[in-house]
Amino acid sequence: MKHRESPYINRRKKTIEFYVHHLNAATCNHISLAGTFNHWATDELQMKPEKVSGGWKISIPMLPNGKYYYRFLIDDKMWMEDIENPLREPDGVTGWNSVLTV
């Protein structure tokens, strides 16, 4: 299966689409998107499973121009950067934040 670009800025629809393709994505119960654009809230942006690909996706409204940091939270216990996005910076602790520039 071909992976989709994540994040994908869809200027026509004025949305930003995020995709997760993770080895355990098919067995997890839920994945949420959190970042500087929503004050790292873990309960607001719940991703939806894609039955065909076994991945997860979410589409959010277009953000103002700027630089944002984000991660995925799997089953409320494991943080994961966006492995489809090569742009990442250290999170200041022991991991990485993915970078989105609009």
A tleap script that builds the chain and sets N, CA, C and O, in Angstrom:
source leaprc.protein.ff14SB
mol = sequence {
  NMET LYS HIE ARG GLU SER PRO TYR ILE ASN
  ARG ARG LYS LYS THR ILE GLU PHE TYR VAL
  HIE HIE LEU ASN ALA ALA THR CYS ASN HIE
  ILE SER LEU ALA GLY THR PHE ASN HIE TRP
  ALA THR ASP GLU LEU GLN MET LYS PRO GLU
  LYS VAL SER GLY GLY TRP LYS ILE SER ILE
  PRO MET LEU PRO ASN GLY LYS TYR TYR TYR
  ARG PHE LEU ILE ASP ASP LYS MET TRP MET
  GLU ASP ILE GLU ASN PRO LEU ARG GLU PRO
  ASP GLY VAL THR GLY TRP ASN SER VAL LEU
  THR CVAL
}
set mol.1.N position { 0.843 -1.185 0.000 }
set mol.1.CA position { 0.000 0.000 0.000 }
set mol.1.C position { 0.884 1.242 0.000 }
set mol.1.O position { 1.848 1.330 0.761 }
set mol.2.N position { 0.554 2.177 -0.839 }
set mol.2.CA position { 1.310 3.423 -0.926 }
set mol.2.C position { 0.900 4.343 0.224 }
set mol.2.O position { -0.287 4.568 0.461 }
set mol.3.N position { 1.899 4.869 0.931 }
set mol.3.CA position { 1.607 5.788 2.026 }
set mol.3.C position { 1.256 7.158 1.470 }
set mol.3.O position { 1.799 7.588 0.452 }
set mol.4.N position { 0.350 7.828 2.145 }
set mol.4.CA position { -0.006 9.181 1.752 }
set mol.4.C position { 0.918 10.169 2.432 }
set mol.4.O position { 1.498 9.891 3.481 }
set mol.5.N position { 1.041 11.328 1.810 }
set mol.5.CA position { 1.829 12.405 2.399 }
set mol.5.C position { 1.130 12.886 3.669 }
set mol.5.O position { -0.079 13.118 3.664 }
set mol.6.N position { 1.874 13.034 4.736 }
set mol.6.CA position { 1.319 13.531 5.992 }
set mol.6.C position { 2.308 14.508 6.605 }
set mol.6.O position { 3.486 14.178 6.740 }
set mol.7.N position { 1.868 15.683 6.973 }
set mol.7.CA position { 0.532 16.228 6.739 }
set mol.7.C position { 0.389 16.700 5.293 }
set mol.7.O position { 1.362 17.078 4.641 }
set mol.8.N position { -0.847 16.666 4.817 }
set mol.8.CA position { -1.158 17.104 3.462 }
set mol.8.C position { -1.979 18.381 3.548 }
set mol.8.O position { -3.094 18.368 4.069 }
set mol.9.N position { -1.443 19.476 3.045 }
set mol.9.CA position { -2.161 20.749 3.054 }
set mol.9.C position { -3.024 20.796 1.801 }
set mol.9.O position { -2.512 20.883 0.685 }
set mol.10.N position { -4.337 20.738 1.995 }
set mol.10.CA position { -5.286 20.734 0.885 }
set mol.10.C position { -5.858 22.157 0.763 }
set mol.10.O position { -6.854 22.501 1.400 }
set mol.11.N position { -5.208 22.957 -0.059 }
set mol.11.CA position { -5.623 24.355 -0.185 }
set mol.11.C position { -6.991 24.488 -0.830 }
set mol.11.O position { -7.716 25.441 -0.544 }
set mol.12.N position { -7.356 23.559 -1.687 }
set mol.12.CA position { -8.670 23.608 -2.340 }
set mol.12.C position { -9.789 23.439 -1.318 }
set mol.12.O position { -10.791 24.154 -1.360 }
set mol.13.N position { -9.613 22.486 -0.394 }
set mol.13.CA position { -10.624 22.242 0.643 }
set mol.13.C position { -10.405 23.087 1.894 }
set mol.13.O position { -11.239 23.105 2.800 }
set mol.14.N position { -9.250 23.798 1.931 }
set mol.14.CA position { -8.885 24.596 3.106 }
set mol.14.C position { -8.809 23.726 4.369 }
set mol.14.O position { -9.330 24.081 5.426 }
set mol.15.N position { -8.143 22.580 4.220 }
set mol.15.CA position { -7.956 21.656 5.337 }
set mol.15.C position { -6.503 21.165 5.356 }
set mol.15.O position { -5.757 21.330 4.391 }
set mol.16.N position { -6.133 20.561 6.480 }
set mol.16.CA position { -4.852 19.878 6.601 }
set mol.16.C position { -5.164 18.457 7.034 }
set mol.16.O position { -5.846 18.242 8.037 }
set mol.17.N position { -4.666 17.490 6.279 }
set mol.17.CA position { -4.957 16.082 6.532 }
set mol.17.C position { -3.727 15.399 7.118 }
set mol.17.O position { -2.611 15.573 6.630 }
set mol.18.N position { -3.951 14.619 8.169 }
set mol.18.CA position { -2.882 13.866 8.827 }
set mol.18.C position { -3.209 12.381 8.710 }
set mol.18.O position { -4.368 11.981 8.818 }
set mol.19.N position { -2.174 11.567 8.488 }
set mol.19.CA position { -2.345 10.121 8.351 }
set mol.19.C position { -1.339 9.403 9.240 }
set mol.19.O position { -0.196 9.841 9.372 }
set mol.20.N position { -1.765 8.302 9.847 }
set mol.20.CA position { -0.869 7.465 10.636 }
set mol.20.C position { -0.897 6.067 10.052 }
set mol.20.O position { -1.959 5.461 9.909 }
set mol.21.N position { 0.274 5.561 9.716 }
set mol.21.CA position { 0.430 4.166 9.309 }
set mol.21.C position { 1.478 3.602 10.255 }
set mol.21.O position { 2.672 3.859 10.106 }
set mol.22.N position { 1.027 2.852 11.203 }
set mol.22.CA position { 1.875 2.380 12.293 }
set mol.22.C position { 1.678 0.877 12.420 }
set mol.22.O position { 0.570 0.379 12.217 }
set mol.23.N position { 2.720 0.161 12.747 }
set mol.23.CA position { 2.605 -1.298 12.843 }
set mol.23.C position { 1.462 -1.733 13.751 }
set mol.23.O position { 0.778 -2.714 13.459 }
set mol.24.N position { 1.252 -1.015 14.844 }
set mol.24.CA position { 0.180 -1.374 15.772 }
set mol.24.C position { -1.093 -0.577 15.553 }
set mol.24.O position { -2.023 -0.678 16.352 }
set mol.25.N position { -1.156 0.217 14.486 }
set mol.25.CA position { -2.329 1.073 14.265 }
set mol.25.C position { -3.604 0.251 14.109 }
set mol.25.O position { -4.680 0.692 14.512 }
set mol.26.N position { -3.491 -0.925 13.535 }
set mol.26.CA position { -4.681 -1.747 13.328 }
set mol.26.C position { -5.203 -2.334 14.640 }
set mol.26.O position { -6.378 -2.690 14.732 }
set mol.27.N position { -4.350 -2.438 15.646 }
set mol.27.CA position { -4.783 -3.050 16.899 }
set mol.27.C position { -5.065 -2.034 18.001 }
set mol.27.O position { -5.528 -2.411 19.077 }
set mol.28.N position { -4.795 -0.753 17.754 }
set mol.28.CA position { -5.047 0.226 18.812 }
set mol.28.C position { -6.514 0.653 18.792 }
set mol.28.O position { -7.212 0.503 17.789 }
set mol.29.N position { -6.958 1.185 19.921 }
set mol.29.CA position { -8.355 1.590 20.070 }
set mol.29.C position { -8.623 2.997 19.579 }
set mol.29.O position { -9.668 3.255 18.981 }
set mol.30.N position { -7.706 3.902 19.817 }
set mol.30.CA position { -7.875 5.260 19.310 }
set mol.30.C position { -6.535 5.984 19.239 }
set mol.30.O position { -5.589 5.682 19.967 }
set mol.31.N position { -6.502 6.952 18.327 }
set mol.31.CA position { -5.329 7.791 18.136 }
set mol.31.C position { -5.827 9.231 18.078 }
set mol.31.O position { -6.797 9.539 17.386 }
set mol.32.N position { -5.152 10.102 18.809 }
set mol.32.CA position { -5.508 11.513 18.741 }
set mol.32.C position { -4.321 12.325 18.241 }
set mol.32.O position { -3.167 11.916 18.366 }
set mol.33.N position { -4.632 13.481 17.675 }
set mol.33.CA position { -3.641 14.424 17.179 }
set mol.33.C position { -3.575 15.573 18.173 }
set mol.33.O position { -4.606 16.128 18.554 }
set mol.34.N position { -2.374 15.929 18.591 }
set mol.34.CA position { -2.199 17.052 19.516 }
set mol.34.C position { -0.987 17.851 19.089 }
set mol.34.O position { -0.012 17.302 18.577 }
set mol.35.N position { -1.059 19.163 19.307 }
set mol.35.CA position { 0.068 19.996 18.940 }
set mol.35.C position { -0.092 21.411 19.432 }
set mol.35.O position { -1.009 21.732 20.187 }
set mol.36.N position { 0.826 22.254 18.985 }
set mol.36.CA position { 0.779 23.646 19.413 }
set mol.36.C position { -0.460 24.354 18.893 }
set mol.36.O position { -0.855 25.376 19.455 }
set mol.37.N position { -1.085 23.845 17.837 }
set mol.37.CA position { -2.289 24.472 17.285 }
set mol.37.C position { -3.535 24.221 18.134 }
set mol.37.O position { -4.545 24.898 17.943 }
set mol.38.N position { -3.492 23.264 19.068 }
set mol.38.CA position { -4.634 23.034 19.976 }
set mol.38.C position { -4.170 22.922 21.434 }
set mol.38.O position { -4.815 22.270 22.255 }
set mol.39.N position { -3.040 23.570 21.735 }
set mol.39.CA position { -2.487 23.608 23.104 }
set mol.39.C position { -2.217 22.206 23.654 }
set mol.39.O position { -2.332 21.972 24.857 }
set mol.40.N position { -1.858 21.284 22.769 }
set mol.40.CA position { -1.522 19.903 23.120 }
set mol.40.C position { -2.680 19.161 23.797 }
set mol.40.O position { -2.454 18.229 24.568 }
set mol.41.N position { -3.912 19.573 23.510 }
set mol.41.CA position { -5.076 18.869 24.068 }
set mol.41.C position { -5.168 17.488 23.437 }
set mol.41.O position { -5.140 17.357 22.213 }
set mol.42.N position { -5.279 16.459 24.271 }
set mol.42.CA position { -5.271 15.079 23.756 }
set mol.42.C position { -6.665 14.528 23.522 }
set mol.42.O position { -6.803 13.400 23.048 }
set mol.43.N position { -7.711 15.296 23.843 }
set mol.43.CA position { -9.077 14.769 23.720 }
set mol.43.C position { -9.904 15.484 22.662 }
set mol.43.O position { -11.099 15.214 22.535 }
set mol.44.N position { -9.298 16.389 21.901 }
set mol.44.CA position { -10.074 17.182 20.938 }
set mol.44.C position { -10.069 16.617 19.517 }
set mol.44.O position { -11.109 16.584 18.860 }
set mol.45.N position { -8.925 16.182 19.050 }
set mol.45.CA position { -8.772 15.788 17.643 }
set mol.45.C position { -8.575 14.281 17.537 }
set mol.45.O position { -7.450 13.787 17.474 }
set mol.46.N position { -9.689 13.567 17.518 }
set mol.46.CA position { -9.655 12.107 17.439 }
set mol.46.C position { -9.582 11.674 15.974 }
set mol.46.O position { -10.369 12.126 15.143 }
set mol.47.N position { -8.644 10.808 15.677 }
set mol.47.CA position { -8.479 10.316 14.314 }
set mol.47.C position { -9.472 9.197 14.046 }
set mol.47.O position { -9.960 8.554 14.975 }
set mol.48.N position { -9.771 8.968 12.771 }
set mol.48.CA position { -10.714 7.931 12.353 }
set mol.48.C position { -9.952 6.811 11.655 }
set mol.48.O position { -9.073 7.070 10.833 }
set mol.49.N position { -10.295 5.551 11.989 }
set mol.49.CA position { -9.617 4.438 11.303 }
set mol.49.C position { -10.069 4.326 9.852 }
set mol.49.O position { -11.233 4.571 9.533 }
set mol.50.N position { -9.147 3.956 8.986 }
set mol.50.CA position { -9.461 3.683 7.586 }
set mol.50.C position { -9.495 2.173 7.411 }
set mol.50.O position { -8.472 1.505 7.562 }
set mol.51.N position { -10.640 1.645 7.101 }
set mol.51.CA position { -10.799 0.194 7.011 }
set mol.51.C position { -9.944 -0.419 5.897 }
set mol.51.O position { -9.420 -1.524 6.042 }
set mol.52.N position { -9.812 0.302 4.799 }
set mol.52.CA position { -9.104 -0.251 3.645 }
set mol.52.C position { -7.603 -0.373 3.905 }
set mol.52.O position { -7.007 -1.410 3.612 }
set mol.53.N position { -6.990 0.677 4.452 }
set mol.53.CA position { -5.536 0.700 4.568 }
set mol.53.C position { -5.020 0.248 5.929 }
set mol.53.O position { -3.837 -0.059 6.075 }
set mol.54.N position { -5.900 0.206 6.925 }
set mol.54.CA position { -5.442 -0.104 8.272 }
set mol.54.C position { -4.811 1.084 8.962 }
set mol.54.O position { -4.344 0.965 10.094 }
set mol.55.N position { -4.788 2.230 8.296 }
set mol.55.CA position { -4.245 3.447 8.876 }
set mol.55.C position { -5.335 4.276 9.535 }
set mol.55.O position { -6.491 3.860 9.611 }
set mol.56.N position { -4.956 5.433 10.002 }
set mol.56.CA position { -5.871 6.368 10.659 }
set mol.56.C position { -5.699 7.732 10.013 }
set mol.56.O position { -4.622 8.056 9.514 }
set mol.57.N position { -6.771 8.540 10.023 }
set mol.57.CA position { -6.681 9.866 9.399 }
set mol.57.C position { -7.524 10.877 10.165 }
set mol.57.O position { -8.434 10.524 10.916 }
set mol.58.N position { -7.192 12.138 9.951 }
set mol.58.CA position { -7.986 13.247 10.462 }
set mol.58.C position { -7.750 14.436 9.542 }
set mol.58.O position { -6.662 14.616 8.996 }
set mol.59.N position { -8.782 15.233 9.385 }
set mol.59.CA position { -8.698 16.455 8.602 }
set mol.59.C position { -9.104 17.604 9.519 }
set mol.59.O position { -10.166 17.564 10.140 }
set mol.60.N position { -8.255 18.629 9.601 }
set mol.60.CA position { -8.566 19.784 10.444 }
set mol.60.C position { -8.671 21.025 9.564 }
set mol.60.O position { -8.120 21.043 8.463 }
set mol.61.N position { -9.367 22.063 10.024 }
set mol.61.CA position { -9.443 23.304 9.236 }
set mol.61.C position { -8.049 23.907 9.033 }
set mol.61.O position { -7.156 23.740 9.864 }
set mol.62.N position { -7.889 24.607 7.915 }
set mol.62.CA position { -6.612 25.254 7.600 }
set mol.62.C position { -6.184 26.152 8.752 }
set mol.62.O position { -7.003 26.859 9.339 }
set mol.63.N position { -4.904 26.118 9.065 }
set mol.63.CA position { -4.345 26.947 10.128 }
set mol.63.C position { -3.745 28.223 9.535 }
set mol.63.O position { -3.394 28.251 8.355 }
set mol.64.N position { -3.627 29.285 10.349 }
set mol.64.CA position { -2.932 30.488 9.876 }
set mol.64.C position { -1.478 30.150 9.526 }
set mol.64.O position { -0.918 29.187 10.051 }
set mol.65.N position { -0.879 30.933 8.651 }
set mol.65.CA position { 0.515 30.715 8.283 }
set mol.65.C position { 1.386 30.719 9.528 }
set mol.65.O position { 1.215 31.554 10.416 }
set mol.66.N position { 2.316 29.781 9.585 }
set mol.66.CA position { 3.212 29.699 10.728 }
set mol.66.C position { 3.818 28.324 10.851 }
set mol.66.O position { 3.636 27.468 9.985 }
set mol.67.N position { 4.542 28.117 11.940 }
set mol.67.CA position { 5.221 26.850 12.226 }
set mol.67.C position { 4.554 26.221 13.444 }
set mol.67.O position { 4.363 26.879 14.467 }
set mol.68.N position { 4.206 24.953 13.327 }
set mol.68.CA position { 3.504 24.233 14.380 }
set mol.68.C position { 4.229 22.923 14.684 }
set mol.68.O position { 4.869 22.334 13.813 }
set mol.69.N position { 4.114 22.481 15.938 }
set mol.69.CA position { 4.647 21.192 16.357 }
set mol.69.C position { 3.475 20.284 16.700 }
set mol.69.O position { 2.453 20.747 17.209 }
set mol.70.N position { 3.622 18.989 16.421 }
set mol.70.CA position { 2.539 18.049 16.722 }
set mol.70.C position { 3.074 16.644 16.900 }
set mol.70.O position { 4.209 16.329 16.542 }
set mol.71.N position { 2.200 15.796 17.477 }
set mol.71.CA position { 2.465 14.367 17.657 }
set mol.71.C position { 1.129 13.641 17.677 }
set mol.71.O position { 0.066 14.257 17.752 }
set mol.72.N position { 1.209 12.328 17.609 }
set mol.72.CA position { 0.037 11.471 17.758 }
set mol.72.C position { 0.103 10.786 19.120 }
set mol.72.O position { 1.180 10.405 19.578 }
set mol.73.N position { -1.046 10.632 19.759 }
set mol.73.CA position { -1.123 9.916 21.034 }
set mol.73.C position { -1.932 8.645 20.796 }
set mol.73.O position { -3.109 8.702 20.440 }
set mol.74.N position { -1.289 7.502 20.995 }
set mol.74.CA position { -1.920 6.216 20.724 }
set mol.74.C position { -2.436 5.620 22.025 }
set mol.74.O position { -1.679 5.405 22.971 }
set mol.75.N position { -3.741 5.356 22.056 }
set mol.75.CA position { -4.409 4.752 23.227 }
set mol.75.C position { -4.089 5.471 24.543 }
set mol.75.O position { -3.966 4.826 25.584 }
set mol.76.N position { -3.954 6.784 24.500 }
set mol.76.CA position { -3.707 7.610 25.696 }
set mol.76.C position { -2.432 7.249 26.448 }
set mol.76.O position { -2.284 7.635 27.608 }
set mol.77.N position { -1.499 6.517 25.821 }
set mol.77.CA position { -0.300 6.137 26.573 }
set mol.77.C position { 1.004 6.249 25.804 }
set mol.77.O position { 2.060 6.339 26.431 }
set mol.78.N position { 0.984 6.248 24.487 }
set mol.78.CA position { 2.233 6.284 23.733 }
set mol.78.C position { 2.234 7.451 22.739 }
set mol.78.O position { 1.406 7.510 21.830 }
set mol.79.N position { 3.176 8.372 22.930 }
set mol.79.CA position { 3.348 9.474 21.985 }
set mol.79.C position { 4.193 8.999 20.811 }
set mol.79.O position { 5.140 8.231 20.979 }
set mol.80.N position { 3.836 9.468 19.622 }
set mol.80.CA position { 4.571 9.082 18.421 }
set mol.80.C position { 4.638 10.265 17.466 }
set mol.80.O position { 3.629 10.922 17.212 }
set mol.81.N position { 5.841 10.540 16.930 }
set mol.81.CA position { 5.924 11.575 15.910 }
set mol.81.C position { 5.363 11.022 14.603 }
set mol.81.O position { 5.149 9.818 14.470 }
set mol.82.N position { 5.132 11.898 13.658 }
set mol.82.CA position { 4.589 11.522 12.351 }
set mol.82.C position { 5.733 10.943 11.517 }
set mol.82.O position { 6.548 11.691 10.976 }
set mol.83.N position { 5.794 9.622 11.414 }
set mol.83.CA position { 6.911 8.992 10.710 }
set mol.83.C position { 6.884 9.251 9.207 }
set mol.83.O position { 7.887 9.038 8.526 }
set mol.84.N position { 5.742 9.712 8.680 }
set mol.84.CA position { 5.663 10.058 7.254 }
set mol.84.C position { 6.245 11.442 6.987 }
set mol.84.O position { 6.528 11.779 5.838 }
set mol.85.N position { 6.427 12.244 8.027 }
set mol.85.CA position { 6.920 13.609 7.892 }
set mol.85.C position { 8.392 13.647 8.326 }
set mol.85.O position { 8.687 13.424 9.501 }
set mol.86.N position { 9.321 13.925 7.396 }
set mol.86.CA position { 10.731 13.951 7.755 }
set mol.86.C position { 11.127 15.178 8.574 }
set mol.86.O position { 12.232 15.221 9.116 }
set mol.87.N position { 10.246 16.179 8.674 }
set mol.87.CA position { 10.557 17.389 9.421 }
set mol.87.C position { 10.229 17.187 10.891 }
set mol.87.O position { 9.061 17.059 11.260 }
set mol.88.N position { 11.260 17.160 11.732 }
set mol.88.CA position { 11.049 16.999 13.177 }
set mol.88.C position { 12.152 17.708 13.924 }
set mol.88.O position { 13.248 17.926 13.408 }
set mol.89.N position { 11.831 18.064 15.160 }
set mol.89.CA position { 12.794 18.733 16.031 }
set mol.89.C position { 12.711 18.093 17.405 }
set mol.89.O position { 11.658 17.576 17.778 }
set mol.90.N position { 13.813 18.116 18.177 }
set mol.90.CA position { 13.773 17.548 19.535 }
set mol.90.C position { 12.679 18.209 20.370 }
set mol.90.O position { 12.444 19.413 20.258 }
set mol.91.N position { 12.013 17.414 21.207 }
set mol.91.CA position { 10.921 17.944 22.032 }
set mol.91.C position { 11.399 18.554 23.342 }
set mol.91.O position { 10.590 19.033 24.136 }
set mol.92.N position { 12.714 18.538 23.573 }
set mol.92.CA position { 13.254 19.109 24.795 }
set mol.92.C position { 13.317 18.126 25.948 }
set mol.92.O position { 13.825 18.450 27.021 }
set mol.93.N position { 12.800 16.923 25.726 }
set mol.93.CA position { 12.851 15.881 26.759 }
set mol.93.C position { 13.664 14.725 26.203 }
set mol.93.O position { 14.893 14.756 26.257 }
set mol.94.N position { 13.002 13.707 25.669 }
set mol.94.CA position { 13.740 12.569 25.109 }
set mol.94.C position { 13.251 12.151 23.737 }
set mol.94.O position { 13.720 11.153 23.189 }
set mol.95.N position { 12.313 12.901 23.174 }
set mol.95.CA position { 11.736 12.463 21.902 }
set mol.95.C position { 11.752 13.567 20.861 }
set mol.95.O position { 12.565 14.490 20.907 }
set mol.96.N position { 10.830 13.442 19.926 }
set mol.96.CA position { 10.758 14.343 18.782 }
set mol.96.C position { 9.344 14.862 18.601 }
set mol.96.O position { 8.370 14.166 18.888 }
set mol.97.N position { 9.244 16.101 18.118 }
set mol.97.CA position { 7.974 16.661 17.656 }
set mol.97.C position { 8.057 16.774 16.148 }
set mol.97.O position { 9.091 17.164 15.604 }
set mol.98.N position { 6.973 16.436 15.471 }
set mol.98.CA position { 6.908 16.656 14.038 }
set mol.98.C position { 6.623 18.134 13.794 }
set mol.98.O position { 6.005 18.800 14.625 }
set mol.99.N position { 7.078 18.642 12.649 }
set mol.99.CA position { 6.956 20.063 12.325 }
set mol.99.C position { 6.040 20.230 11.117 }
set mol.99.O position { 6.189 19.545 10.105 }
set mol.100.N position { 5.097 21.149 11.243 }
set mol.100.CA position { 4.201 21.529 10.147 }
set mol.100.C position { 4.392 23.012 9.895 }
set mol.100.O position { 4.269 23.820 10.816 }
set mol.101.N position { 4.693 23.380 8.655 }
set mol.101.CA position { 4.781 24.795 8.282 }
set mol.101.C position { 3.690 25.083 7.270 }
set mol.101.O position { 3.619 24.451 6.216 }
set mol.102.N position { 2.844 26.039 7.599 }
set mol.102.CA position { 1.741 26.430 6.706 }
set mol.102.C position { 2.129 27.719 6.026 }
set mol.102.O position { 1.360 28.250 5.224 }
savepdb mol mol.pdb
quit
